[in-house]
Amino acid sequence: MNVLGHHAMPLPGGVVTEALSPFFYAGGNFLTCGVCHPSREIAATAPIFASSLVPPLVADGATIQYLHRPLLVVRKPPQVNLTIVHNSKVKTNFSVPATARKNKTMVTVVEEVDHLPIYDLDPKLEEFKDHFNYRIKRYLDQKCLIEKHEGGLEEFSKGYLKFGINTVDGATIYREWAPAAQEAQLIGEFNNWNGAKHKMEKDKFGIWSIKISHVNGKPAIPHNSKVKFRFRHGGGAWVDRIPAWIRYATFDASKFGAPYDGVHWDPPACERYVFKHPRPPKPDAPRIYEAHVGMSGEEPEVSTYREFADNVLPRIRANNYNTVQLMAIMEHSYYASFGYHVTNFFAVSSRSGTPEDLKYLVDKAHSLGLRVLMDVVHSHASNNVTDGLNGYDVGQNTHESYFHTGDRGYHKLWDSRLFNYANWEVLRFLLSNLRYWMDEFMFDGFRFDGVTSMLYHHHGINKGFTGNYKEYFSLDTDVDAIVYMMLANHLMHKLLPEATIVAEDVSGMPVLCRPVDEGGVGFDFRLAMAIPDRWIDYLKNKEDRKWSMSEIVQTLTNRRYTEKCIAYAESHDQSIVGDKTIAFLLMDKEMYTGMSDLQPASPTINRGIALQKMIHFITMALGGDGYLNFMGNEFGHPEWIDFPREGNNWSYDKCRRQWSLVDTDHLRYKYMNAFDQAMNALEEEFSFLSSSKQIVSDMNEKDKVIVFERGDLVFVFNFHPNKTYKGYKVGCDLPGKYRVALDSDALVFGGHGRVGHDVDHFTSPEGMPGVPETNFNNRPNSFKVLSPPRTCVAYYRVDEDREELRRGGAVASGKIVTEYIDVEATSGETISGGWKDSEKDDCGKKGMKFVFRSSDEDCK
């Protein structure tokens, strides 16, 4: 939920004039501070070049060097097994990886809590040692108490097996935490809503419970029957609420505004879904397809989990994504909240089916090699008192509630309740919630929504983060929430070491994505939220000729190299009513009239398709360590998303995805979809997102050209509206022969076919070896290319040894050299340069399957 803008501050280029922490990205004639820190001293002299994704190499003399040029001096950080001793004298081992050293041996030391590995990564953090000492000790104390009283985090997080309704030893046991209640009963269809014979007992911790023996060997509360928790609060009134730990909740769709009913979900063994497929291995870099199941169908209605599994998952796999991120899974009574105002945290949203249906979806994804992340909302809860957790707040104090009382318990912008993360039962509830979804539904990780709101007492409201560290580590920081997130990340990675946990944070708090063992908060990735804001600003407010190449690069690379980011050009936020997708901003009303391939494309359509491809590709290639796309944006879905609400007469017309647009052969949507497939296939083949090499060598404001290297590929982006550059000189690292790997101007992508795919580009040496400033754009080699306007081309270096093997007959033994992205031969009709027509895949969905062709195949 992107509720805030992100500050991205451009900085001049030059050489570091003081010993700085290594959070700078260098390339071309610019130097970007990864944390927007305004106090760095930078001299505008000769440019420097560096890999921006890995810590620099540390020589024996402790001089950091990039391309043989010394930049700064730091102390060499040791690798240690750090034992932290806190106030209660309980020791916790912190396993600390080396940030940079030649040997891999471990050194064991015992130090006080005020020496953390994060200080070696960024010495500026040591200025806030008191803050880190406090929050680390708070974390360790809380973890120690849980270990002492609950048997450890793993046992503590099994709360869903104790609370709510569970079957144990021939009886049904129900437990609920409601310390302010004076009396309590369990009511439902099983006792005709009369709780007189099912009164509950309260223990000293405010937990109510009841044990109901089975009747004739069967549970007294039948599966799929309605239940509620009835209690009398301090004012004397009795209220009925849905059990907080309920696993299913439904409503009468025939009645307008009908309240939800809690449903006891405990199907017999023969009706339980049994997982058949293991979790896929964790990819080096996630390529995430963000999706909303309910609006994933073609028809103007709520789509189901099984429909999504059978109809949409094959499309996602065909487009070469490796991860699916599901929104709006936890029950939310207001559909138009996009799933972000949760009412029932353990309940699968019943609009799309049952818990067993969701299990089918996840298992189907795993069978296709797709990992599944859940969009989890622990930053706030729905204000709904009838259907949601807020209904338990009946005037009690903070210690007796899931939420803070007074102003601290409400989010003014979201009109929702805020958790008290210091409360024991809140910790049990939220940690168990994560484990429930991971264990019962086989989710492979989570995307935490609204992390910025959790990190600060001000929730980021009306705050513009400049990058000054004092904005992150002060009395404004909500340490209770940070401790919860540290516990959550530690638990998730302990239960599932290959889990992927993503934070939606706009503030850029340092060490949010460093391991808890190092003193970080423990997330694996953060969303690069400044990137979509930049693109929307450019498309709405700037003419093409005024686009700044350096500003684009600065936005895409402005991140801390030690903390991984997920880049995205647009998400669901850019699609909601009142805004437009990138494709719709580019082409607007002509998307209704100009997308037929049976007529020539207008200048607007040509520009729109070209820039749609370029924006998404440069965001993927330069913007982070992973990539995310929202459902439908891969083919330029027109219009906006508008959930049924009073303002649109409860219409579902724009709460769906028009897959027929991309499936229709004569419509141009297929071109954008094909390019999306191809750029994901390119990453699959070359793994450039996980590469430690990222070098920007050219940001030509006059030519509107950006050249950079990522992994083994060289990328050339020409954003100029009408200039073609013949023999454009491109710098590169390694000498040799380069060929086209992916070309946005290919005919199969709706381009004009101006770039030759069978051309060998041979490099020439530049300048004096080992003296970067004498090289071309500080690159030791170069080659020349044809660069048409509004195109992007990726080049790969030919492996001469493998090619020699191929010439010697190695093709027969299966050893071939990869060539440019191509469509797998299916129909036999050649379009241009070996590109073939689209055909239905084995799942029955039209699309193009991209493979890497060999030179030998070209000659056939």
N, C-alpha and C positions, 0 to 999 in steps of 0.2 A: 504494500500500500504506500505509494509514493505521495506523501503529503507535504514534502518540503523540497525546495530547490537545493542544489549542491553548488558550493563555491569552488570554482576552478580558476586559479590565478596564474596567468602567463608570466614567465620569467625570462629575462634576457639570456643570451648564450654566452659561453665563456669558460674559463678555467677556474676551478675552485682555488680560492686564495688562502683558505684556512683548513685545518683538519676537521672535516665534517663527518657526520654519521652517513653511512652509505645508502641514503635513501634518495638518490638523484638519478634521473634518467637522462642520458646524454645521447645525442645523435644529431647529425647535420650541424646546424649553427645554433642549437638551442640546448639549454640545460634546465630540466624540469625538476622542481622539488616535489618528491612523492607525497609530502604531507602539507603542501602549500605553506610552508613555514616562512614568514616574512622577514625573519631576522638573519637569514643567510647572506653572507657577503659574496657577491659574484662579480667578477670583472669581465667586461665585454672584450675579450681578446680572442685568441685563436680558438677554434672549436675543438671539442674533444669527442671521442667515440667510445661507446661502452656497451656491453651487454647489460640490458636493464633488468634482467629477471633473476640473476643469480648473484650471490655475494662475490666480490672480487677475489682473485687469487692472492694469497698472502705468501710472499717470499720469506726466506729466512731472516732477511733484514727488516721484516714487517713493513715493507713498502708495497702498497697496492698498485698494480699495473694493469692497464688496459692497452692492448696493442703496443706494448713496449714503451708506453709513456707513463711515467709516475704521476699520479694525481693527488694522493693524500696519504697520510701515515696514520695508522691506528695500531693499538696493541693487539697482539694475537690472542683471540679468545680460546680458552681451553675447553675440551669436552670433559664433562664431569658427570658423575652420579651424585646429585646434590641432595643431601639430607637436610630438610628444613626443621628446625626446632622452634616451636611456637610456645605461647604462654602456658598451655596446659601440659607441656613437656611431652606431648605425643609426637612421634617422629613420622614424617611422611617422605618417602623417597621420590625425588624428582629425577627422572631419566632425561638427561640433557644432551641433545645431539650437537656435534661440533658445527659451528658456522663456517669455519674454514681451517683445515689443517691437512697435512700430507698423510700422516699415518692415522689408522682407525682405532688405535688402542684406547682403552678407557682409563681414566684417572679418577679415583674415588677420593672425595674430600668432604668434610663436614663444615658447613658454613652457616651463619645466621641467615634468617629470612631476607635480610636486606641485600644479599647478593643474589640476583636472579639472572638467568641467561639472557633475558631481554635487554639487560644493560649492555651486554657485549654486542648485541645486534644494533642497538641504538643508544650510544652513551648519553644522549640528551635526556633519556628517560630517567637517568639517575637523579636528576634534579627533583624528581617527584617520588623519591624513594619512600618517604613517609606514607604517601598515598598507596603505593604498591604493597608496602609492609602491612598496612591496615587491611587491605582487601584480601591479601593472601592469607593472613592470619584468620580473618573472618571465615574464609573458605575452609581452611584446615580445621578450625574449631567446629564449624557446622558439620563437616564430614566426620570428624571424630565423634561428635555427639550422636550422629546417625548410626555410626558403627557400634557405639556403646549401647544404645537403647533399641536399635532396630535390626542389628546384625549386619549392617553394611548397606551401602547404596543399592546393591543388586536386590537385596531382600526388601528394602524400603520401597523400591519402585514396583514391587508386585502388589501394590495396593488394590488394584482392580480385582485381585483374587480374594481379597478380604472385605472390601467395601462394595456397596451395591448389593445385588442379589446373586448369590452363589449357592451351588449345591455341594454339600459336604457331608459325607458319612450318613446317607439316608435321610437327610433333612435339608430344608432350604433356610439359609441364613442371610439376613439382611442387616447391613450396618450403614449408618449415616452420621456424619459429623454435623451437629447442630447444637452447639453449647448454650445458645440463648433460649432454646425451646424449653418450656415447662412440662409439657407432656407430648407424647408422640405415638402415632399408630401407623401401621401399614394397611392401606386399603387398595381395593381393586376389584376387577370382575370376579376374582376367586372368592371374595367374601361379600359380594353384592354391595361394595363400597361402604360397608359397615365395619369400622375398625374396633368395635367394642371388645371383640374377642382376640384382637391382635395388637395389644398394647406393647410398646417397646420400653426397654430399660436403658438407663443412662449411666455411663461410668464417669469416673472423676475427670476424664479428659474431654467430656462433652460429646462422647460417641454413643449414639443410640443403637440398640440391636434387638433382634428377635430371631428365635429359632422355631421353625415350623416343620414338624415331622411329616414325612411322606405319607400319603394315604393309599393303602393297598399297593405299596411299592412304587407309586407314582408321585411326582412332585405336587405339593398342594397348590402351587402357582403354575398353571400350565404355560408351556411355551407359546409365545405370541399373544399373551393376554395383557390387558391394560392394568397398570398399577400407578399408585401415587403415594407420596409421603405426606401424612397429615400431622401437623403439629400446632401446639398452642404457644404463642409467644408471650412476652412479658406484659403486653397490653391486655391479655385475656382472650384475644380473638384466635379462632382456629383458621388455619390456612392449609390449602392443598397445593403441593408442589411436585413437579417431576423429580424423581430421585436424581441426585447430582451425578451419580456414576452410571446412569442408565445407558444401555448399549443400543437402544433403538427408540425412536420417537416418531409418531405419525400424527396426521391430522385428517379431518374429514374434508376432502377436496371439494365436496359438493356444497359446503357451507362457507360463505365469504368470511374471511377473518377468523376461521375456527381455531381455537387453541390447540396446542399439541397435547398428546397423551403419551406418557411413558409406556413402553412396551417391554415386557420381560422377554429377552431373546435367549433361548436355550434350546435350540433344535435337537432332536434325537440324532444319534450317530449317523443314521442312514441319510439324514438331510444336511449334514454338515459338509461344507466344501473341504476337500482334502487337497493340499498343494501337491502338484506333480513335478514341478520344475525347480531346480535350485536357483539361488540368486546368481545373476551374471557377475563376473569379476569386475572390480572397480576399474574404470578406464583411466588412462593417464590424464585425459582432459575430458570433462563432461560437455557433451553437446546436448543441450536441454531443450525439450519441446514442452512449453508451458501450455496446459490445456484445462478447460472447464468442461466437465462431462455433461452437465445439464444443457449447455448451449452448443454441443458438438454435433448435433444432428442437422440434417437438411430441412426438415419440417419445422414449422413454428410451434414447437412444443418442447417439453423437458425430455432430453434424451436419457437413456439408461446406461448403467455400468456395462451391461452385456452388449448393448449396441455399440458403445464406445470401444469395447474390447474387440469386437468382431469387425467393425467398420473403419475405425479411426487408427487403432494401433498399427495395422498393416501399412497405412499411409506413412505413419511416423517412421516405421522401420525402413520403408522404401526410400525415404528421404535421408537415410543414413544418420539419423540421430541415435544416440546410445542411452539417453535418459529421458524419462517422462516426468514432468512435475505437475501434480494434480491439485487444482484449486477446489475450494468449497466442499471438502469431504466431510468435515465435522458439521453436525446439524446446526442450521441457522434458520430461524423462523421467517426472517425477511429475505426473500430470494434476491432482491435488488441490492443487497449489501455485498454481493459478489463473494459471499462466504466469510466475510471478515467480521461479522457481528455474531459470534458463536453463542448459541444457547445451550447446547448439550455436547460437551467435549468428548465424550466416549461414544457418541452415537453417530453412525453412518447416516449421511443425509438421505432421508427416506424418499425424497423426490425421484431419485434415480435408481432405487432398488433397495435390496436388503444387504446385510453384512456379508452373506454368502455370495451375492452378486459382485460385491467389491473384491472379494478374495479371488473370484474367477478372473476379474480384470487384471489384478496384479500378477496372477499366475500366468495368464496369457501373455502379458508383457515380458515376463521372465523367459517364456518359451521362445520369444522372438529376439532374445538377447538385450532387451531393454530394462534398465534399472528404473525404479519408480521412487520418486521423492514426493513427500506430502507437504503441502503448504500449511504449516501449523501456526495457529494464532494463540500465543501465550502472552501477548503484550496487553491485551484487554479482553473484556467480555461484554456481551450484549447487555444493554440496559433493560431488556425485557424482564419484567418481574413475574409474568404468568408462566412463560415457558422455560426460562433460563436460570442460570446459577444466581443471578441477581435476586431471585425470589427468596433466597435464604437470608437476605439482609433485611431484617425487620426491626431495626433500631438498636441493634447490639453494638458494643464497642468494637474497635479494630481487632482485638485479640480473639473475638468470638465470630469473626466474619472472614470470608474469603478475600474481602476487599478492604482497602483503607476507608476510613470514614471522613466526612467533610470534603473539602475541596480536593484533598490529595487523592480521594477515591474516585474522582471523575475526570475523564478526558474531555476538555471543553470542545475541541474540534470534532471529535468522533462521537460525542454523546454516548459514552460507554463507561463501564466500570474498570477500575485499575486494581490489580492484585496486590495483596500484601505479601511480598516475596520472603519476608522474614518469618512468616507464620509456618509452624511445623506442618500443619495439615494442608496448607497450600502447597508446600514443597512436595508432600506426599502425592497430592492430587495431580500436580503438573508433571512431576517426574514419572509417575505411574502412567499418565496419559501418553507420554512419549513411548514408554516401553510397551504399552498396550498395542499401539498402532504398529510398532516394529515387530513384536512377537506374534500377535494374532493375525496380522494382515501382511506380514513379510515386506513392509516398506523398507527401502534401502537407505533412507535418510530423510532429512527434512529441510525445508526452506522456512526459516523463522521470519514471520512478518513483523513489521513495526519495531525492529530492534532499537532504532534511534529513540523511540518513545520510552523504551525500557532503560536505556543507558543514563538518562538524565531526569532530574526532578522536573525540569521545565519541558520535557518531552520533545524538545526541538522546536517548540512553537515560537514563531517570530525570531528565530535564531539563525544568523548567517555564520556558518563556521568558516573561519579564515585560515585554520591550520595551526594557530597558536596552541601549544600544548596545554596552556592553562585553561583552555576551553574544555579539555577532555578530562583533566585530573584536578578536580576542585570539589567544593562543597555542593556543586550542582550535580555531581555524579551520584547516581543511585547505586550505592554499593550492594544493597540488598538484592537488587535485580541482577547485578553482575555476578554475585556469588551464586545465584540460582542458575544463570547461564553457564558458569564454570562447572557446577555440579552436573548440569544436563549434558554438556559436551563430554565431560569425563566419563559419565555413565554410558552414553551412546557409543563412544569409541571403545569402551571396555566390552560392552555387549556385542558390538559388531565393529571390529577394527577397520573394516572397509566401508563404514558408513560415510555418507557425504552430507555435511551439515553446512547450510548456506545462510548467511545473515543479510537481511535487508536493512542496511544502515547507510544513511545519507551523510552522516557527520564525519566519517573517516577516522574514527577513534583508533589510534595506534594500538597494536598488539591484540586487536579484536580477533584476528585470524592467526594467532600464534598459539601453540599447544598450551594447555593448562599447566603442564609440567614445567614450562619455561616461565610462567608468570602471566601468560596470555589468557584470553577468555575462551579460546578453544575451538572457534569455528574453522572450517576448512576453506571457505570462500566468503567473500562479500560481493554483493551486487554493485557493479560500476554504474551507479545511478546518475552520474553527471553526463554520461554519453547520450542517452535518449533526450535529455533536456537540451543538449547542444544541437542535436539534429533538428528537433522541433523548432528551436529558435532560428536556425538557419533557414529552414524551409518556410517559416512564416514571415520572417523579418528581413532577410537578406537576398539580394539578387545573386545569381550564380557567380558573376564576375567579382563580387565582393567577398566571396568565401575566402577565408584565410587558411592557407595550408598549414602554417605553423600552429594556428589555434586549434585546428582539427587534430593535429598530431599531439599537441599538448594535452588536449582533453582525453584522447585515447590512451596516452601513456602515463597519465598522472596517477600513479599508484605506487605503493610501497612494494619494493621487489620481494620482500620477505613475506608478504601477505597476498594470497592469490585472490583474483577477481573473476567474476563472471560478467562478460561483456554482453550488452544487448543494445540493438538500435531502437527498438520499440517494444513495449510490453502491453499488457491489458490496460494499463493506465492511459496509454496514448490512444486507446480505441474506444474508451467509454464515451457515452453521449455528451456532446458539447465539445469534443475534440475529434481529431481525424487520424487515421493511420497514415504512415508515410506515403503509401501508394495513393491514398485519397487526397492528401495534401498536394502531391505532385500532379495528379491528373484530374481530380475533382469530377465535374459533371461529364467530362468526356469518357469516363469509365462506363457510362451508361450507353454511349453511342459510338465510341471509337475503338473498342477492343476486339472487333472482328477482323480476322486475318484475311477475309475475303475482299477487303478494301485497303488501300494504302494507309499507313500509319500517319497521323498528323504530327506536327512538330511537338505538340504537348505530349502525345503518347510516346513518341520516340524518346523524348527527354525523361519522361516519367519512368519508363521501364529501365532505361540505362542507369539513372541515378538510384532507383530502387535496388538494383543489383550491386552497384558500387558502394552504397551506404552500408548495406548488410555485410558485404565482403570485407571492407576495410575495418568495420567494427569487429568482426570475427578475427581477422588476421592480426590486428594491432592492439585491440582493446583490452585483452585480458588473458587469463589462463583457462578459460572455458567460455562457452557461448550459449546464449538463450534466445529462443524465438517463441513468440506467442502464436497460438493456433490460428492458422489462416493467413498470417502475415507473410509466410513463405511464398505465397502466390499472389500477394497484393490484394487480399480481400477488401472489397470496397465498403464504403459506409462505416458506421460506427456500431458500437454495442449499446443496446438499450434494453435493460431488463424490464419485464412487465411491472408497471407501477401505475399509480393513479394518473400521473401526468400524461401517459400514452394510452389510457384506457385499457391497461393491463394487457398490452399487446406483446406477443412473442416474435413479431415479424423480424426484429433486428437482434433477437437473442438466439441466433443460430449461425451455422456456417454453411455457405453455399458452395459445397464441393463440386456441384455440377459445373461451376464456372471453370475450374481447372480440368475437369474431365471432358469438357467439350473441345474437340480437336481444332475447331476453327477460331477459338478464342485465344487471345494473347496471354491470358493468365498462365497458360502452360509454360511459357518461356521463363517467367520468374520462378516457377516451381522447379523447372529443370535446373536452373542455375543454383537454387538452394540445394538440390540433391547433389549437384556436382561439387560445390564448395565443401559440403560435409564429407563427400568421398575423398576430396583432396586432403582434408585434415586426417581422415582415417588412414590414408596411405603414407603421408609424410609426417604426421604427428607434430606439426609446427606449434600447436598451442602449448604443448608441454616442453618445448625446446627451451634451453637456457640462452639461446642466441636471439637477440632482437636489436637491430641496428637501423636507425633511420639516417640515411645518407643524403637525402635531397628533399627540401621543401621549397620548391620554386614558386614564389608568389606571382611572378610574371607569367610563367608558363602554366601555372596551376597544376603542377605535377608533384606527386609524392612518391619517393622511391625508398624502400626499406627491405631489409633481410629479416626473415623469421625462420628459424631452423635452417633447413637446407634450401629454402626457396627465396627467390628475389621477386618482389612485388613492384609493379609499376602502375600507378593510378594517375590518369590524366583527366582532371576535372574541368578542363577548358571546354566551353560550350561549342567551339567550332574549329579549333586548331589541331591539325594533324602534324605530328613530328616524325620526320623520316630520319633515320639514323640517330635517334636520341640516345645520348651516352648515359649508360647506367653503371654505377659503381657496384663492385661485389668483392667478396672476401677471397674466395678460392679461384684459381685459374682453371681454364678448361673450356668445355663446350656446353652451352646452355640451350634448352629447348622449351617450347611452350608446354606448361602443365595444365593451365586453365585460362580460358580467354572469354571474357564476358561478351565480346563482339561476335562470337560464333553464331552462325545462323540458327542453330538449335536453341539458342538462348534469346532469340528475337533480335540479334545483332545484324551487322551488315557483312560479316565474313571478310574483313579487311586484313586480318592478321594471319600470316602463313604459319601453319602448324608443322610444316616439314622443313623449316629453315633452321640451320645450325648457326648458333651465335657463338663465335670464338672470342675469347677474352684477349685483352692486351694488357701488359704490365704498366703500372702507373707510378712515376716518381722513383724515389730511392727506397730500396728495401729497408724496412724497419724505421722509416721516418714518415709517419702518417701525414704530417703537414705538407709534404711534397707530393702526396698522392692526389688522385682525382676525388674530390669530396671525401678526402681521408680514407679512401678505399684503395687497396693495393692493386686491384685489377678493374677492368671495365669491359663492357661489350655494348653494341649498339642495337637498338630495336626500333620497330615501327610502332608509334603510339597514336592511334586515332582519338578524336575527342570523345569524352565521356565513356572511357573504357578502362578496364583494369585487366591486367595480364599477370599471371604468376609463371615464373620460369624455374626450372630445376636443372641442376648440373648433371650432365650425363656421366655415369660411371664407366669410364673407358675400359677398365678391366673386365667388367661384366659384358660390355659391348663386344670386346675382343673375343670373349668366350662364346658369345652368341654367333659371331661371324665364323667361329671355328666349329660350329655345329652343336653348340650347347643348347640351342632351342629344342633339339630332340630330347634332351635330358631334363627339360623343364626349366632351365635357367635362362630367363629373358630379361631384357632391360625395359623398364617402364617408360611409357610415352605419355602424351597428353591425355587428359580426361576424354573419354569417348562413350558413346551410347552403345550398349551391347547389341550386336547384330541380331535382329529378330525378323524384320520384314524384308530385308534384302535391298531396300531402296535407299540409295546413297543420296544425301542432300549436298554435302560439301565437306571435303577434307576427311571423309570417313565418318561423318555424323549420320546416324540412322534415324528413321522415323520412330515415334513412340509406339508402344504396344502395351496391352494389358499385362500386368505381372501375374504371378501365380495366385495372387489373392483377389484377382478380378478387378483391381483398381488401376485405371489408366495412369501411366507414368513412364519415366525413362530410367533405366538402370544404368548407372555410370560405372565403367570399369577403366582400368589403365591398360591401354593397348601397347603391344610391343612393336618394335620397328619391323620385325619379321611379318607381323600381321599387316602392316601398312603396305608391304611389297606384294602381298597376295592379290 
